[in-house]
């Protein structure tokens, strides 16, 4: 049965679904939440939580990356952010938080026009490494060639190439594009790359040798990509499609497993549950962690799209503060809206549906939800 619908006589489109459109279903078995494992591993690195922090200045500083690492997750530093442009970015973070809405984009463009300093990339990575947690840093595809050697030399464990969308076949008449396959092959560290939102795009990224693929396009709380570019990937369908690419690549490669990481549209605990149910191995959280009292944004959230020098496709948004990082992750929850005790909610959902670990939970039954949960 085809899920294509006729938009008009000259155009047909495939129906796609967001996390709000689906729900997981209990099975014949239930478990004690204490018996449920949320552990996952990518390459040689093991984590207690399937949570990566998005490389955004409002979410991650060196200190919060260390804090998340100590809690069992993975903090990813934005190596093109304020922490690598300024020795002391705290006054600028405070200024961004206080900007009037009609001045925020223009002033952020001015602040982020400061050049990236390689010595600060090295310093920030060493600050995280000194704390003894796994170190991850992110660059956009446009900056990767320029700064990757500095990143690797500084001792990064996981390298993230993250853009609004990343393809294995970028075409440019103005500059030589990044050859992902050659680049990843020559690196000595595992690479996570994305975003991708379709089966074909993800399969091509997997063939470059990436250890993980970020799934998402324009679905984050601070993105305006859908209204500015008209492009959006409903996440339930996107994650499921990329998980299918992972399955087929596993056969094609003779057993090489590439991790699928949902990135965008995962703002509440129920979204994390449904991301894993649709096939994700882990999630990358932005707004959900920006609500922590320790987050640099202090209740405000923005990404690199918000200060693009020519075509902003994001904005600074207020997400509020829901509790400490520990409360956001482990509770106790103070609200019933899925913004605190994210890990507890995931454990409860897995236990209620009878699954003991994340790989098992990817097989949970999913149905179309007949209502909007929020």
TORNULO-195006 format. One record per residue (C-alpha): residue number from 1; residue in three letters; x, y, z. Coordinates in Angstrom, 3 decimals, always signed. Layout:
<sites>
+-----+--------+----------+----------+----------+
! num ! residu !        x !        y !        z !
+-----+--------+----------+----------+----------+
! NUM !    ALA !        X !        Y !        Z !
...
+-----+--------+----------+----------+----------+
</sites>
This chain:
<sites>
+-----+--------+----------+----------+----------+
! num ! residu !        x !        y !        z !
+-----+--------+----------+----------+----------+
!   1 !    UNK !   +0.000 !   +0.000 !   +0.000 !
!   2 !    UNK !   +1.515 !   +3.328 !   -1.073 !
!   3 !    UNK !   +1.581 !   +6.222 !   +1.364 !
!   4 !    UNK !   +1.850 !   +8.762 !   -1.448 !
!   5 !    UNK !   -0.896 !  +11.318 !   -1.746 !
!   6 !    UNK !   -1.823 !  +13.585 !   -4.634 !
!   7 !    UNK !   -1.018 !  +17.196 !   -3.856 !
!   8 !    UNK !   -2.297 !  +18.298 !   -7.252 !
!   9 !    UNK !   -2.465 !  +16.847 !  -10.749 !
!  10 !    UNK !   +1.199 !  +17.601 !  -11.300 !
!  11 !    UNK !   +2.695 !  +16.619 !   -7.975 !
!  12 !    UNK !   +2.540 !  +13.687 !   -5.589 !
!  13 !    UNK !   +4.146 !  +13.520 !   -2.168 !
!  14 !    UNK !   +4.978 !  +10.837 !   +0.352 !
!  15 !    UNK !   +3.214 !  +11.190 !   +3.675 !
!  16 !    UNK !   +5.710 !  +11.661 !   +6.509 !
!  17 !    UNK !   +5.259 !  +11.679 !  +10.265 !
!  18 !    UNK !   +6.651 !  +13.602 !  +13.216 !
!  19 !    UNK !   +7.157 !  +12.196 !  +16.698 !
!  20 !    UNK !   +3.821 !  +13.740 !  +17.730 !
!  21 !    UNK !   +2.102 !  +11.573 !  +15.111 !
!  22 !    UNK !   +3.184 !   +8.238 !  +16.599 !
!  23 !    UNK !   +3.043 !   +6.380 !  +19.909 !
!  24 !    UNK !   +4.607 !   +3.205 !  +21.293 !
!  25 !    UNK !   +2.443 !   +0.316 !  +22.471 !
!  26 !    UNK !   +2.882 !   -1.930 !  +25.533 !
!  27 !    UNK !   +3.531 !   -5.620 !  +24.884 !
!  28 !    UNK !   +2.608 !   -8.706 !  +26.886 !
!  29 !    UNK !   +5.528 !   -8.149 !  +29.279 !
!  30 !    UNK !   +6.493 !   -5.411 !  +31.733 !
!  31 !    UNK !   +9.715 !   -4.893 !  +33.670 !
!  32 !    UNK !  +11.066 !   -3.130 !  +36.700 !
!  33 !    UNK !  +12.616 !   +0.176 !  +35.514 !
!  34 !    UNK !  +15.679 !   -0.627 !  +37.647 !
!  35 !    UNK !  +16.359 !   -3.626 !  +35.387 !
!  36 !    UNK !  +16.430 !   -1.503 !  +32.217 !
!  37 !    UNK !  +19.731 !   -0.462 !  +30.616 !
!  38 !    UNK !  +20.136 !   +2.836 !  +28.757 !
!  39 !    UNK !  +23.783 !   +2.200 !  +27.868 !
!  40 !    UNK !  +25.175 !   +2.532 !  +24.360 !
!  41 !    UNK !  +28.574 !   +2.502 !  +22.706 !
!  42 !    UNK !  +30.003 !   +4.171 !  +19.631 !
!  43 !    UNK !  +33.373 !   +2.902 !  +18.448 !
!  44 !    UNK !  +35.468 !   +2.360 !  +21.601 !
!  45 !    UNK !  +33.504 !   +4.836 !  +23.725 !
!  46 !    UNK !  +30.879 !   +3.630 !  +26.169 !
!  47 !    UNK !  +28.148 !   +5.820 !  +27.675 !
!  48 !    UNK !  +25.543 !   +5.215 !  +30.357 !
!  49 !    UNK !  +23.050 !   +7.511 !  +28.627 !
!  50 !    UNK !  +22.054 !   +7.649 !  +24.923 !
!  51 !    UNK !  +22.360 !  +11.430 !  +25.045 !
!  52 !    UNK !  +24.671 !  +13.761 !  +23.149 !
!  53 !    UNK !  +24.467 !  +17.501 !  +23.786 !
!  54 !    UNK !  +24.057 !  +19.625 !  +20.680 !
!  55 !    UNK !  +27.084 !  +21.808 !  +19.871 !
!  56 !    UNK !  +25.376 !  +25.119 !  +20.601 !
!  57 !    UNK !  +26.674 !  +27.990 !  +22.714 !
!  58 !    UNK !  +23.429 !  +28.150 !  +24.687 !
!  59 !    UNK !  +23.808 !  +24.469 !  +25.645 !
!  60 !    UNK !  +27.490 !  +23.564 !  +25.931 !
!  61 !    UNK !  +30.483 !  +25.214 !  +27.536 !
!  62 !    UNK !  +33.597 !  +23.312 !  +28.567 !
!  63 !    UNK !  +32.156 !  +23.105 !  +32.099 !
!  64 !    UNK !  +28.757 !  +21.761 !  +31.035 !
!  65 !    UNK !  +30.431 !  +19.282 !  +28.673 !
!  66 !    UNK !  +32.356 !  +17.938 !  +31.658 !
!  67 !    UNK !  +29.208 !  +17.863 !  +33.801 !
!  68 !    UNK !  +27.264 !  +15.911 !  +31.187 !
!  69 !    UNK !  +30.191 !  +13.533 !  +30.741 !
!  70 !    UNK !  +30.270 !  +12.884 !  +34.479 !
!  71 !    UNK !  +26.558 !  +12.040 !  +34.346 !
!  72 !    UNK !  +27.162 !   +9.451 !  +31.609 !
!  73 !    UNK !  +26.328 !  +11.418 !  +28.469 !
!  74 !    UNK !  +28.460 !  +13.121 !  +25.815 !
!  75 !    UNK !  +28.868 !  +16.864 !  +25.553 !
!  76 !    UNK !  +29.821 !  +18.172 !  +22.104 !
!  77 !    UNK !  +31.537 !  +21.568 !  +21.978 !
!  78 !    UNK !  +30.830 !  +23.965 !  +19.127 !
!  79 !    UNK !  +34.381 !  +24.656 !  +17.970 !
!  80 !    UNK !  +33.122 !  +27.610 !  +15.931 !
!  81 !    UNK !  +31.283 !  +29.188 !  +18.840 !
!  82 !    UNK !  +32.034 !  +31.921 !  +21.327 !
!  83 !    UNK !  +34.365 !  +29.695 !  +23.333 !
!  84 !    UNK !  +36.810 !  +29.540 !  +20.427 !
!  85 !    UNK !  +36.405 !  +33.165 !  +19.368 !
!  86 !    UNK !  +36.827 !  +34.874 !  +22.759 !
!  87 !    UNK !  +39.052 !  +34.141 !  +25.740 !
!  88 !    UNK !  +36.226 !  +35.128 !  +28.126 !
!  89 !    UNK !  +32.849 !  +34.794 !  +26.399 !
!  90 !    UNK !  +30.672 !  +35.100 !  +29.527 !
!  91 !    UNK !  +29.953 !  +38.861 !  +29.118 !
!  92 !    UNK !  +28.855 !  +38.256 !  +25.530 !
!  93 !    UNK !  +26.619 !  +35.371 !  +26.557 !
!  94 !    UNK !  +25.008 !  +37.686 !  +29.089 !
!  95 !    UNK !  +24.564 !  +40.373 !  +26.427 !
!  96 !    UNK !  +22.893 !  +37.931 !  +24.021 !
!  97 !    UNK !  +20.481 !  +36.871 !  +26.757 !
!  98 !    UNK !  +19.458 !  +40.512 !  +27.369 !
!  99 !    UNK !  +19.086 !  +41.658 !  +23.756 !
! 100 !    UNK !  +15.676 !  +42.946 !  +22.644 !
! 101 !    UNK !  +14.044 !  +40.601 !  +20.133 !
! 102 !    UNK !  +14.267 !  +43.101 !  +17.264 !
! 103 !    UNK !  +18.033 !  +43.537 !  +17.774 !
! 104 !    UNK !  +19.081 !  +39.975 !  +18.607 !
! 105 !    UNK !  +19.907 !  +38.656 !  +15.139 !
! 106 !    UNK !  +21.864 !  +41.711 !  +13.980 !
! 107 !    UNK !  +23.913 !  +41.947 !  +17.182 !
! 108 !    UNK !  +24.634 !  +38.205 !  +17.209 !
! 109 !    UNK !  +25.942 !  +38.487 !  +13.641 !
! 110 !    UNK !  +28.364 !  +41.155 !  +14.875 !
! 111 !    UNK !  +29.477 !  +39.116 !  +17.899 !
! 112 !    UNK !  +30.078 !  +35.955 !  +15.860 !
! 113 !    UNK !  +32.043 !  +37.861 !  +13.205 !
! 114 !    UNK !  +35.099 !  +37.594 !  +15.481 !
! 115 !    UNK !  +37.581 !  +35.135 !  +13.896 !
! 116 !    UNK !  +38.006 !  +31.633 !  +15.315 !
! 117 !    UNK !  +41.316 !  +31.262 !  +17.125 !
! 118 !    UNK !  +43.068 !  +27.879 !  +16.761 !
! 119 !    UNK !  +44.795 !  +28.297 !  +20.120 !
! 120 !    UNK !  +41.378 !  +28.563 !  +21.801 !
! 121 !    UNK !  +40.205 !  +25.365 !  +20.079 !
! 122 !    UNK !  +43.205 !  +23.632 !  +21.633 !
! 123 !    UNK !  +42.602 !  +25.223 !  +25.028 !
! 124 !    UNK !  +38.901 !  +24.287 !  +25.220 !
! 125 !    UNK !  +39.498 !  +20.679 !  +24.216 !
! 126 !    UNK !  +42.271 !  +20.369 !  +26.796 !
! 127 !    UNK !  +39.964 !  +21.795 !  +29.484 !
! 128 !    UNK !  +37.477 !  +18.995 !  +28.874 !
! 129 !    UNK !  +40.152 !  +16.322 !  +28.529 !
! 130 !    UNK !  +41.702 !  +17.321 !  +31.859 !
! 131 !    UNK !  +38.438 !  +16.347 !  +33.575 !
! 132 !    UNK !  +38.757 !  +12.750 !  +32.359 !
! 133 !    UNK !  +35.577 !  +12.558 !  +30.248 !
! 134 !    UNK !  +35.197 !  +11.654 !  +26.576 !
! 135 !    UNK !  +35.951 !  +14.711 !  +24.432 !
! 136 !    UNK !  +33.852 !  +15.593 !  +21.378 !
! 137 !    UNK !  +33.984 !  +18.715 !  +19.233 !
! 138 !    UNK !  +32.012 !  +19.851 !  +16.200 !
! 139 !    UNK !  +32.834 !  +21.803 !  +13.064 !
! 140 !    UNK !  +30.666 !  +22.625 !  +10.065 !
! 141 !    UNK !  +31.669 !  +21.135 !   +6.695 !
! 142 !    UNK !  +32.743 !  +24.606 !   +5.558 !
! 143 !    UNK !  +35.306 !  +24.927 !   +8.383 !
! 144 !    UNK !  +36.455 !  +21.329 !   +8.693 !
! 145 !    UNK !  +39.406 !  +21.526 !   +6.296 !
! 146 !    UNK !  +40.657 !  +24.686 !   +7.972 !
! 147 !    UNK !  +40.573 !  +23.502 !  +11.594 !
! 148 !    UNK !  +40.406 !  +19.708 !  +11.760 !
! 149 !    UNK !  +44.147 !  +19.235 !  +12.298 !
! 150 !    UNK !  +44.076 !  +21.569 !  +15.287 !
! 151 !    UNK !  +41.136 !  +19.611 !  +16.694 !
! 152 !    UNK !  +42.786 !  +16.218 !  +16.259 !
! 153 !    UNK !  +46.144 !  +17.403 !  +17.597 !
! 154 !    UNK !  +44.412 !  +18.771 !  +20.710 !
! 155 !    UNK !  +43.222 !  +15.260 !  +21.561 !
! 156 !    UNK !  +39.565 !  +15.020 !  +20.590 !
! 157 !    UNK !  +38.044 !  +11.528 !  +20.995 !
! 158 !    UNK !  +35.034 !  +11.930 !  +18.694 !
! 159 !    UNK !  +34.883 !  +14.359 !  +15.782 !
! 160 !    UNK !  +31.483 !  +15.712 !  +14.734 !
! 161 !    UNK !  +30.834 !  +17.299 !  +11.337 !
! 162 !    UNK !  +27.448 !  +18.943 !  +11.755 !
! 163 !    UNK !  +25.525 !  +21.191 !   +9.429 !
! 164 !    UNK !  +21.896 !  +21.923 !   +8.671 !
! 165 !    UNK !  +22.314 !  +19.246 !   +6.037 !
! 166 !    UNK !  +25.455 !  +17.363 !   +5.056 !
! 167 !    UNK !  +25.789 !  +15.286 !   +1.891 !
! 168 !    UNK !  +28.446 !  +12.977 !   +0.541 !
! 169 !    UNK !  +28.090 !  +14.643 !   -2.874 !
! 170 !    UNK !  +28.328 !  +18.404 !   -2.326 !
! 171 !    UNK !  +28.789 !  +20.245 !   -5.625 !
! 172 !    UNK !  +30.445 !  +23.653 !   -5.810 !
! 173 !    UNK !  +31.775 !  +25.721 !   -8.683 !
! 174 !    UNK !  +33.558 !  +28.106 !   -6.309 !
! 175 !    UNK !  +35.649 !  +25.883 !   -4.049 !
! 176 !    UNK !  +36.781 !  +22.305 !   -3.749 !
! 177 !    UNK !  +34.242 !  +20.527 !   -1.548 !
! 178 !    UNK !  +35.183 !  +18.394 !   +1.428 !
! 179 !    UNK !  +35.776 !  +14.808 !   +0.284 !
! 180 !    UNK !  +34.176 !  +13.057 !   +3.240 !
! 181 !    UNK !  +35.273 !   +9.548 !   +2.318 !
! 182 !    UNK !  +38.925 !  +10.496 !   +1.950 !
! 183 !    UNK !  +38.820 !  +12.780 !   +4.973 !
! 184 !    UNK !  +37.276 !  +10.182 !   +7.318 !
! 185 !    UNK !  +39.634 !   +7.473 !   +6.056 !
! 186 !    UNK !  +42.676 !   +9.606 !   +6.883 !
! 187 !    UNK !  +41.531 !  +10.541 !  +10.390 !
! 188 !    UNK !  +42.528 !   +8.537 !  +13.452 !
! 189 !    UNK !  +39.303 !   +9.287 !  +15.354 !
! 190 !    UNK !  +35.693 !   +8.189 !  +14.755 !
! 191 !    UNK !  +33.536 !  +10.737 !  +12.935 !
! 192 !    UNK !  +29.838 !  +11.475 !  +13.405 !
! 193 !    UNK !  +28.345 !  +13.359 !  +10.472 !
! 194 !    UNK !  +25.013 !  +14.930 !   +9.585 !
! 195 !    UNK !  +22.319 !  +16.008 !   +9.310 !
! 196 !    UNK !  +20.674 !  +13.666 !   +6.885 !
! 197 !    UNK !  +16.974 !  +12.996 !   +6.568 !
! 198 !    UNK !  +16.503 !  +10.449 !   +3.787 !
! 199 !    UNK !  +17.429 !   +6.829 !   +3.185 !
! 200 !    UNK !  +19.638 !   +7.623 !   +0.189 !
! 201 !    UNK !  +21.496 !  +10.542 !   +1.767 !
! 202 !    UNK !  +22.185 !   +8.528 !   +4.913 !
! 203 !    UNK !  +23.364 !   +5.471 !   +2.986 !
! 204 !    UNK !  +25.892 !   +7.599 !   +1.097 !
! 205 !    UNK !  +27.154 !   +9.089 !   +4.377 !
! 206 !    UNK !  +27.538 !   +5.608 !   +5.849 !
! 207 !    UNK !  +29.639 !   +4.611 !   +2.854 !
! 208 !    UNK !  +32.109 !   +7.385 !   +3.673 !
! 209 !    UNK !  +33.140 !   +5.474 !   +6.798 !
! 210 !    UNK !  +31.264 !   +7.582 !   +9.349 !
! 211 !    UNK !  +30.790 !   +5.978 !  +12.765 !
! 212 !    UNK !  +27.466 !   +7.709 !  +13.226 !
! 213 !    UNK !  +24.900 !   +9.706 !  +11.245 !
! 214 !    UNK !  +22.926 !  +12.616 !  +12.679 !
! 215 !    UNK !  +19.304 !  +12.593 !  +11.544 !
! 216 !    UNK !  +17.320 !  +15.789 !  +11.204 !
! 217 !    UNK !  +16.748 !  +18.903 !   +9.174 !
! 218 !    UNK !  +15.241 !  +22.112 !  +10.501 !
! 219 !    UNK !  +13.276 !  +20.513 !  +13.314 !
! 220 !    UNK !  +14.972 !  +22.083 !  +16.320 !
! 221 !    UNK !  +13.320 !  +24.564 !  +18.665 !
! 222 !    UNK !  +15.587 !  +27.412 !  +17.507 !
! 223 !    UNK !  +15.345 !  +26.657 !  +13.763 !
! 224 !    UNK !  +13.288 !  +28.663 !  +11.264 !
! 225 !    UNK !  +14.418 !  +26.545 !   +8.324 !
! 226 !    UNK !  +10.896 !  +25.491 !   +7.442 !
! 227 !    UNK !   +9.674 !  +29.074 !   +7.053 !
! 228 !    UNK !  +12.872 !  +30.511 !   +5.560 !
! 229 !    UNK !  +13.780 !  +27.697 !   +3.127 !
! 230 !    UNK !  +10.567 !  +25.664 !   +2.980 !
! 231 !    UNK !  +12.508 !  +22.533 !   +3.957 !
! 232 !    UNK !  +11.626 !  +20.249 !   +6.855 !
! 233 !    UNK !  +11.982 !  +16.551 !   +7.671 !
! 234 !    UNK !   +9.340 !  +15.093 !  +10.015 !
! 235 !    UNK !  +11.469 !  +13.166 !  +12.466 !
! 236 !    UNK !   +9.620 !   +9.865 !  +12.954 !
! 237 !    UNK !   +9.825 !   +9.161 !   +9.237 !
! 238 !    UNK !  +13.387 !  +10.498 !   +8.912 !
! 239 !    UNK !  +14.740 !   +8.327 !  +11.744 !
! 240 !    UNK !  +12.936 !   +5.262 !  +10.425 !
! 241 !    UNK !  +14.283 !   +5.832 !   +6.907 !
! 242 !    UNK !  +17.858 !   +6.262 !   +8.136 !
! 243 !    UNK !  +17.521 !   +3.186 !  +10.363 !
! 244 !    UNK !  +16.551 !   +1.254 !   +7.228 !
! 245 !    UNK !  +19.707 !   +2.558 !   +5.535 !
! 246 !    UNK !  +21.728 !   +1.349 !   +8.532 !
! 247 !    UNK !  +20.185 !   -2.133 !   +8.201 !
! 248 !    UNK !  +20.920 !   -2.334 !   +4.490 !
! 249 !    UNK !  +24.447 !   -0.950 !   +4.909 !
! 250 !    UNK !  +25.087 !   -3.569 !   +7.585 !
! 251 !    UNK !  +24.453 !   -6.245 !   +4.947 !
! 252 !    UNK !  +26.275 !   -4.363 !   +2.194 !
! 253 !    UNK !  +29.417 !   -3.824 !   +4.286 !
! 254 !    UNK !  +29.557 !   -7.297 !   +5.749 !
! 255 !    UNK !  +28.659 !   -6.294 !   +9.283 !
! 256 !    UNK !  +29.726 !   -2.687 !   +9.822 !
! 257 !    UNK !  +27.229 !   -0.986 !  +12.153 !
! 258 !    UNK !  +26.695 !   +2.774 !  +11.854 !
! 259 !    UNK !  +24.938 !   +4.518 !  +14.718 !
! 260 !    UNK !  +21.824 !   +6.589 !  +14.073 !
! 261 !    UNK !  +21.473 !   +9.710 !  +16.226 !
! 262 !    UNK !  +18.238 !  +11.721 !  +16.191 !
! 263 !    UNK !  +19.105 !  +15.428 !  +16.073 !
! 264 !    UNK !  +16.176 !  +17.846 !  +16.191 !
! 265 !    UNK !  +12.582 !  +17.698 !  +17.350 !
! 266 !    UNK !  +13.611 !  +15.839 !  +20.538 !
! 267 !    UNK !  +12.651 !  +18.435 !  +23.123 !
! 268 !    UNK !  +10.725 !  +16.258 !  +25.578 !
! 269 !    UNK !  +11.174 !  +12.840 !  +27.153 !
! 270 !    UNK !   +8.427 !  +11.294 !  +25.028 !
! 271 !    UNK !  +10.288 !  +12.392 !  +21.897 !
! 272 !    UNK !  +13.400 !  +10.547 !  +23.104 !
! 273 !    UNK !  +11.296 !   +7.411 !  +23.643 !
! 274 !    UNK !   +9.829 !   +7.605 !  +20.144 !
! 275 !    UNK !  +13.191 !   +8.410 !  +18.531 !
! 276 !    UNK !  +14.641 !   +5.152 !  +19.888 !
! 277 !    UNK !  +11.449 !   +3.284 !  +18.986 !
! 278 !    UNK !  +11.835 !   +4.462 !  +15.380 !
! 279 !    UNK !  +15.418 !   +3.169 !  +15.250 !
! 280 !    UNK !  +17.747 !   +5.733 !  +16.836 !
! 281 !    UNK !  +20.680 !   +4.527 !  +18.931 !
! 282 !    UNK !  +20.952 !   +7.884 !  +20.701 !
! 283 !    UNK !  +19.628 !  +11.436 !  +20.575 !
! 284 !    UNK !  +21.306 !  +14.827 !  +20.310 !
! 285 !    UNK !  +19.583 !  +17.320 !  +22.615 !
! 286 !    UNK !  +19.596 !  +21.090 !  +22.329 !
! 287 !    UNK !  +16.604 !  +22.840 !  +23.894 !
! 288 !    UNK !  +16.054 !  +20.026 !  +26.395 !
! 289 !    UNK !  +19.497 !  +20.653 !  +27.942 !
! 290 !    UNK !  +19.345 !  +24.429 !  +27.453 !
! 291 !    UNK !  +16.667 !  +24.341 !  +30.171 !
! 292 !    UNK !  +19.282 !  +23.307 !  +32.770 !
! 293 !    UNK !  +20.261 !  +26.002 !  +35.248 !
! 294 !    UNK !  +23.959 !  +25.414 !  +34.426 !
! 295 !    UNK !  +23.455 !  +25.930 !  +30.662 !
! 296 !    UNK !  +25.303 !  +28.967 !  +29.252 !
! 297 !    UNK !  +22.080 !  +30.314 !  +27.737 !
! 298 !    UNK !  +20.437 !  +30.606 !  +31.172 !
! 299 !    UNK !  +16.982 !  +29.876 !  +29.783 !
! 300 !    UNK !  +17.690 !  +31.190 !  +26.262 !
! 301 !    UNK !  +18.549 !  +28.994 !  +23.316 !
! 302 !    UNK !  +20.105 !  +29.611 !  +19.898 !
! 303 !    UNK !  +22.159 !  +27.778 !  +17.313 !
! 304 !    UNK !  +24.625 !  +28.760 !  +14.588 !
! 305 !    UNK !  +21.783 !  +29.235 !  +12.091 !
! 306 !    UNK !  +20.574 !  +32.199 !  +14.168 !
! 307 !    UNK !  +23.642 !  +34.336 !  +13.435 !
! 308 !    UNK !  +24.459 !  +33.355 !   +9.848 !
! 309 !    UNK !  +25.999 !  +36.414 !   +8.238 !
! 310 !    UNK !  +23.825 !  +36.363 !   +5.106 !
! 311 !    UNK !  +20.779 !  +34.136 !   +5.608 !
! 312 !    UNK !  +19.764 !  +33.480 !   +9.232 !
! 313 !    UNK !  +17.614 !  +30.357 !   +9.507 !
! 314 !    UNK !  +17.179 !  +30.306 !  +13.251 !
! 315 !    UNK !  +16.434 !  +32.580 !  +16.154 !
! 316 !    UNK !  +17.107 !  +33.089 !  +19.809 !
! 317 !    UNK !  +14.216 !  +31.571 !  +21.747 !
! 318 !    UNK !  +13.252 !  +31.473 !  +25.401 !
! 319 !    UNK !  +13.039 !  +27.918 !  +26.733 !
! 320 !    UNK !  +13.061 !  +28.768 !  +30.433 !
! 321 !    UNK !  +14.902 !  +26.958 !  +33.205 !
! 322 !    UNK !  +13.470 !  +23.674 !  +34.429 !
! 323 !    UNK !  +16.036 !  +22.611 !  +37.022 !
! 324 !    UNK !  +19.644 !  +21.579 !  +37.400 !
! 325 !    UNK !  +21.290 !  +19.377 !  +34.799 !
! 326 !    UNK !  +20.926 !  +16.448 !  +37.183 !
! 327 !    UNK !  +17.196 !  +17.149 !  +37.572 !
! 328 !    UNK !  +16.754 !  +17.479 !  +33.806 !
! 329 !    UNK !  +18.392 !  +14.090 !  +33.319 !
! 330 !    UNK !  +17.420 !  +12.099 !  +36.413 !
! 331 !    UNK !  +14.814 !  +14.080 !  +38.320 !
! 332 !    UNK !  +13.044 !  +14.329 !  +40.543 !
! 333 !    UNK !  +10.658 !  +15.840 !  +38.039 !
! 334 !    UNK !   +8.987 !  +19.095 !  +39.045 !
! 335 !    UNK !   +6.647 !  +19.306 !  +36.059 !
! 336 !    UNK !   +4.536 !  +16.736 !  +34.230 !
! 337 !    UNK !   +5.440 !  +18.052 !  +30.766 !
! 338 !    UNK !   +8.376 !  +15.788 !  +29.886 !
! 339 !    UNK !  +11.096 !  +18.387 !  +30.427 !
! 340 !    UNK !  +12.660 !  +16.875 !  +33.571 !
! 341 !    UNK !  +13.831 !  +13.355 !  +34.457 !
! 342 !    UNK !  +14.397 !  +12.532 !  +30.793 !
! 343 !    UNK !  +16.292 !   +9.336 !  +31.561 !
! 344 !    UNK !  +13.728 !   +8.215 !  +34.111 !
! 345 !    UNK !  +10.989 !   +8.621 !  +31.514 !
! 346 !    UNK !  +12.946 !   +6.590 !  +28.968 !
! 347 !    UNK !  +13.509 !   +3.836 !  +31.538 !
! 348 !    UNK !   +9.826 !   +3.859 !  +32.480 !
! 349 !    UNK !   +8.708 !   +3.625 !  +28.853 !
! 350 !    UNK !  +11.098 !   +0.742 !  +28.161 !
! 351 !    UNK !   +9.982 !   -1.058 !  +31.317 !
! 352 !    UNK !   +6.282 !   -0.488 !  +30.636 !
! 353 !    UNK !   +6.616 !   -1.979 !  +27.161 !
! 354 !    UNK !   +8.768 !   -4.873 !  +28.380 !
! 355 !    UNK !  +12.203 !   -4.137 !  +26.880 !
! 356 !    UNK !  +15.498 !   -4.374 !  +28.732 !
! 357 !    UNK !  +17.915 !   -2.391 !  +26.528 !
! 358 !    UNK !  +17.946 !   +0.148 !  +23.712 !
! 359 !    UNK !  +18.559 !   -2.307 !  +20.863 !
! 360 !    UNK !  +15.597 !   -4.395 !  +22.001 !
! 361 !    UNK !  +13.434 !   -1.308 !  +22.364 !
! 362 !    UNK !  +13.975 !   -0.427 !  +18.698 !
! 363 !    UNK !  +11.647 !   -3.369 !  +17.975 !
! 364 !    UNK !   +8.746 !   -1.985 !  +20.021 !
! 365 !    UNK !   +5.385 !   -1.719 !  +18.265 !
! 366 !    UNK !   +4.539 !   +1.764 !  +17.044 !
! 367 !    UNK !   +1.096 !   +3.010 !  +16.037 !
! 368 !    UNK !   -0.265 !   +6.177 !  +14.540 !
! 369 !    UNK !   -1.423 !   +8.322 !  +17.437 !
! 370 !    UNK !   -5.023 !   +9.591 !  +17.056 !
! 371 !    UNK !   -4.360 !  +12.751 !  +19.073 !
! 372 !    UNK !   -1.774 !  +15.430 !  +19.711 !
! 373 !    UNK !   -0.147 !  +14.725 !  +23.104 !
! 374 !    UNK !   +0.762 !  +18.355 !  +23.811 !
+-----+--------+----------+----------+----------+
</sites>
